[in-house]
Amino acid sequence: MADKLVVIAQFSDYIEAEMARQTLADGGVEAVVTGANASSVYPVPAIEGPELQVLDSQVRRARIILKSGQGQEL
Protein backbone atom coordinates (compact mmCIF):
# COMPACT_ATOMS: atom_id res chain seq x y z
CA MET A 1 0.00 0.00 0.00
CA ALA A 2 1.35 3.41 -0.98
CA ASP A 3 2.12 6.10 1.57
CA LYS A 4 -0.07 9.18 1.61
CA LEU A 5 1.12 12.75 2.00
CA VAL A 6 0.70 14.25 5.46
CA VAL A 7 0.83 17.94 6.41
CA ILE A 8 3.50 18.41 9.08
CA ALA A 9 3.68 22.21 9.18
CA GLN A 10 2.01 25.39 7.97
CA PHE A 11 3.84 28.62 7.29
CA SER A 12 2.96 32.26 6.90
CA ASP A 13 4.96 32.65 3.69
CA TYR A 14 6.41 30.65 0.83
CA ILE A 15 10.06 31.38 1.59
CA GLU A 16 9.79 29.99 5.11
CA ALA A 17 8.10 26.85 3.76
CA GLU A 18 10.78 26.37 1.10
CA MET A 19 13.55 26.75 3.67
CA ALA A 20 11.97 23.97 5.75
CA ARG A 21 11.59 21.80 2.63
CA GLN A 22 15.29 22.29 1.86
CA THR A 23 16.22 21.40 5.46
CA LEU A 24 14.35 18.13 5.03
CA ALA A 25 15.97 17.47 1.66
CA ASP A 26 19.40 18.00 3.23
CA GLY A 27 18.40 15.40 5.83
CA GLY A 28 17.31 12.88 3.18
CA VAL A 29 13.54 13.39 3.44
CA GLU A 30 11.61 14.43 0.34
CA ALA A 31 8.85 16.96 0.94
CA VAL A 32 6.52 19.18 -1.04
CA VAL A 33 5.17 22.65 -0.40
CA THR A 34 1.51 23.09 -1.31
CA GLY A 35 -0.77 26.09 -1.28
CA ALA A 36 2.14 28.44 -1.88
CA ASN A 37 0.13 30.75 -4.11
CA ALA A 38 -3.30 30.51 -2.50
CA SER A 39 -2.70 33.16 0.13
CA SER A 40 -1.26 35.50 -2.52
CA VAL A 41 -4.20 35.12 -4.87
CA TYR A 42 -6.86 35.23 -2.16
CA PRO A 43 -5.58 37.50 0.63
CA VAL A 44 -8.27 36.65 3.18
CA PRO A 45 -7.77 35.17 6.65
CA ALA A 46 -9.66 31.99 5.74
CA ILE A 47 -6.93 30.96 3.31
CA GLU A 48 -4.04 29.26 5.07
CA GLY A 49 -0.43 29.78 4.09
CA PRO A 50 1.80 27.20 2.45
CA GLU A 51 1.87 23.69 3.91
CA LEU A 52 4.80 21.31 4.13
CA GLN A 53 3.92 17.69 3.34
CA VAL A 54 5.89 14.46 3.62
CA LEU A 55 5.06 10.81 3.14
CA ASP A 56 3.31 9.23 6.11
CA SER A 57 6.24 6.86 6.66
CA GLN A 58 8.63 9.84 6.96
CA VAL A 59 6.67 12.02 9.42
CA ARG A 60 8.65 11.13 12.54
CA ARG A 61 12.01 11.57 10.84
CA ALA A 62 10.91 14.87 9.25
CA ARG A 63 9.77 16.27 12.59
CA ILE A 64 13.09 15.36 14.19
CA ILE A 65 15.03 17.03 11.37
CA LEU A 66 12.94 20.19 11.50
CA LYS A 67 13.12 20.39 15.28
CA SER A 68 16.89 20.11 15.28
CA GLY A 69 17.38 22.28 12.18
CA GLN A 70 15.00 25.11 13.00
CA GLY A 71 14.53 24.88 16.74
CA GLN A 72 10.77 24.54 16.46
CA GLU A 73 8.41 21.95 17.89
CA LEU A 74 5.97 20.33 15.46
Stockholm file with secondary structure:
# STOCKHOLM 1.0

chainA/1-74         MADKLVVIAQFSDYIEAEMARQTLADGGVEAVVTGANASSVYPVPAIEGPELQVLDSQVRRARIILKSGQGQEL
#=GR chainA/1-74 SS CCCCEEEEEECSSHHHHHHHHHHHHHTTCCEEEECTTHHHHSCSTTSCCCEEEEEGGGHHHHHHHHHHHHCCCC
#=GC SS_cons        CCCCEEEEEECSSHHHHHHHHHHHHHTTCCEEEECTTHHHHSCSTTSCCCEEEEEGGGHHHHHHHHHHHHCCCC
//
